[in-house]
Amino acid sequence: MPGITIEFTEEELAELRAEAREQGVAIKRLAHDILTEDVVRRRQRQRFVEGATQKAHEIMADFEERFPAGLR
C-alpha cells in the first residue's frame, strides 16, 4: 500500500502516542483515521458551501425579479 512520511516534533509525537494508547489503536491507524476524517469533513463542508452559495444566488435572482430595488 502506498504511504507517506510525516515529520512531527517530539511533543506532537508524544501526544499522538498517548492518544493511540488511550484508544487502544496503533499510531499508524490513529494518524490515518485523523487525516482521512479531516479531509472528508473539509471536502463535505466545501461541497455544502458551494451548494448553499448556488442556492442563495438562485433565490436572490428570484427575489430581485419580484422585488425591484425601488420596491424593497
C-alpha positions, 0 to 999 in steps of 0.5 A: 500500500502506498504511504507517506512520511510525516515529520512531527516534533517530539511533543506532537509525537508524544501526544499522538502516542498517548492518544493511540494508547488511550484508544487502544489503536496503533499510531499508524491507524490513529494518524490515518483515521485523523487525516482521512476524517479531516479531509472528508469533513473539509471536502463535505463542508466545501461541497455544502458551501458551494451548494448553499452559495448556488442556492442563495444566488438562485433565490436572490435572482428570484427575489430581485425579479419580484422585488425591484430595488425601488420596491424593497 
